[in-house]
């Protein structure tokens, strides 16, 4: 709950909201605490009313409830500073709110201002009555000095002569030979894995050693076959690119 240095004159007056929708206004004579089973209210006509705490929704002790929502023009929530000014106090004292929702907001007249760097601030006046619920929505608009439009200059593309660069034949040979070497190496490790697996199944001793050799050979075989496939694909790509460039150069000469 917000603390103000100037107390409201009606702080002893309470409004009890019941779960069945009825309200009882008066002063508390007895009970009403967190550990009490009931609260005794003295109404303005001097009548005493006893109410069980389990039937009470909320007891407003010189307060109402307030909920504040702040968003931008797109409807997205904005984390802004909330300043509340007590217009009933002599010097119109101001405090910064730490939350956006209060079940017990002191009754009185206020000016509530929301501020956020990069946005225009917005203020609203309100009067909080005993036991009433209030909802304030603020929509902040961007401050133009923080959100200036960016000018984009599009320049025409200069025409340039088409230059062709064929892949190096040496590079294509290297990828082809490397692919072959990796493929042969992979086949060797495939043979090694198969041989060590047979030894593993028939071994009476050192079975763990044979198993480790099988796993190592399988791992190397997989890596080598993958590398061989990648290099073979690169070789094919270089070959196709070379043929396409030769075709384009021929068409350019004809035209």
N, C-alpha and C positions, 0 to 999 in steps of 0.2 A: 504493500500500500504506500501511496505517495505521502511524504511528510511535508507539511507546510508550517511555517512559523506562526501563522495566524490561524487559530482554531475557528471552526464554523460555530455559529451560535446555536445550531440545531443538532449538534453532535449527540445529545442525549436522546433524541428522537430516533426510533428504529422502525423499520418496515419488515415484517416477516412474510416471506413468500412461501406458500405451501405447495406441496406437490400436486394438489388437486386444482391449482390455479387461483385459489383465493388469497387475499392479502389481509394482514392485520397490522394496523399502525398504532403506535403508542410508545410507552416507555417500559423498560424491563424492570420488574419488581424483584424477580427471583429466577435463578437458573440461567439457561442459555449458553453455558460454557461447554467445551468439548466433551467433558466427562459427565455432564448432566443429562437426565432422562427427559426433562421437560423445561419449558420456559414459561414464566407467568408474566403476561403483558397487561399493563394498565392503560386502557383506551382513553381517549379524550373525554368520553362521557362518564369516566370514573369506573367503568365496568372492568372486572378482572377476568382474563381469559387464560386458561392453562392449555398449552400446546405441547404434544410429544415431539421430541427432537427428530424422531424417525419420520415424522410427517412433514418436516420442514425442508424446503429446497435451499433457502439461503436467508440469512438475517443481515439486512442492510442497516448498519449502525451509522446513520448520518451520511450514507453513501448511495451511489448508484453504480452501475457497471459500464465500462467503456472498452470498445474494441476498435483498433485503428488498423487500416489496411493501406499500404503504400505500393504503388505500381508505376510503371512507365507507360508511354502511349501504346505499347504493344500488349500491355496487360501482364508483363513479367514483374515479379516482386522486386522491390528496391529496398536495400538496407540503408535507411536514411536516419539522420539525427532528428529526434522529436523534442521540441521545446514547448512546455506548457506554461502559460502566464496566468496567474491568479488575479482576475480583474476585481475581485472583492477585497483584496488586501490593499492597504493604504498606499504602498509603493509599487503595486502591480508586480509582485515578485515572480521570478521565473525559475524553473528547474528543468533539467533534462530527464526525460523518461527513459528507463532502461528496458522496458517491455512494450508490447503493442496491445496487451490485453490485461484489464484489471477488473476483478469482481467487486472490489471496494474502492471506488473513486469518490473522493469527498464532494458533497453537493456544493454548488456554487456556479459562478460564471467564469468562463475561461476563454483564452485565445490559444489555439494549438497551431504550431508552425512546424513544418517538416522541411529539412534542408539536406541537400546532397550535392557534393562538388560535381560540376558539369551539368547541373539541372537548375531550373528556376525554382526558387522556394515558393511554398504555398501555405496560406494561413486560413483557419476557419474559427469562427466564434461559436460557442455553445453554452448551454445552461444545463447543468446536471441536477436533476431532481431526485428526491429520496426514492430509492428502490427501482428507478427506471433504468432501462437498458439502452445504450447508445452505440451506434456503429458509424464511424467516420471513414470515408474512402478518399484518398488523395491520389491524383494522377499527375506525376511530375513530367514536365516537358523539357527537352534538351535546351541548354543554353547555347545560343548560336556561336558565341566566342570560343566554346570548347568543341563544337561539332560543325566546323566549316566544311563545305563540300570540297572534295579534291578534284581539281581540274586535270583532265586527261587529254593529252595532245597526241593525236594519231598521225604519224607521218606516212606518206605513200612508200610502198616498197620499191626500192630501186631494182631495175632489171639487171640481171647479171648473166654472164655467159655460163652455160652449163659445163662443168668440168667433171670428168669421170675418173674415178680412181679404182682400178681393179685390185682385188686382193693379191698379196704377194704369193707367187707360185711356190717360193721357198717355204712360206708359212703353211701353205696347203699340204706340202710334202711332209713337213714336220708333224702336223696333226695326224696325217694318215699313218705315218710310221709309228708314232707314239700310241695311236689307237691299236695298231697291230701288236706292239710290244706288250701293252697292258692286257690285251686279250689273251696272248700266249701265257703271260704270267698268271692271269686268273685261272686259266686251264690247268696250269701246274699246281696251283694251290687247291684246285678242285680235286685233282688226283691225290695230292698229299692228304687232304682231309678224308678222302675215301679210304686210303691205305691205313691211316692212323685209326680210323673208326673200326676197321676190321681188327687191328691189333688191340684196340680197347675192348672189343667184345670177347676176344680170346685170351686176354691177359689175366694171369693169376696174381701177378704183382705189378706195381707201377701203373695200375689202371688210371689213377688220377693224372699221371704225367701224360698218358696218351689222350685222355679226355681234354686236357689243356691244349695239346697240340691240335686236336680237331677243332676246338673253338677258335684258336688263333688262325688256323688255315681258312676256316669259313669266313671269318671277319675280313681277312686280307682278300679272299676271293671276291667277296661282295664289293669291296672298295675298288678293286681293279676292274671288275666288269662294268661298274658304273662309270669310272673314269674313261674306259675304252669306249663306252657308248656315247659319252659326251663329246669326246674327241672325234668320233666317227660322224656325229651330227654336225660338228663344226666344219669338218672336211667337206661334207655334202653342201653346207651352206655356202662356203667359199667357192665351190665349184659352180653352183647355180648362180651366184652373184656375178662371177666372171663371165658366164655365158650371157646373162642379161645385159651386162655393160657392153659386151661385144655387139649384141643385137641393136642396142640403142645407138651406139656409135655408127653402125652401118646405116640405120634409118636416118640419122642426122646428115650423113654425107649425101644420101639420095635426095633428101629434101633441100 
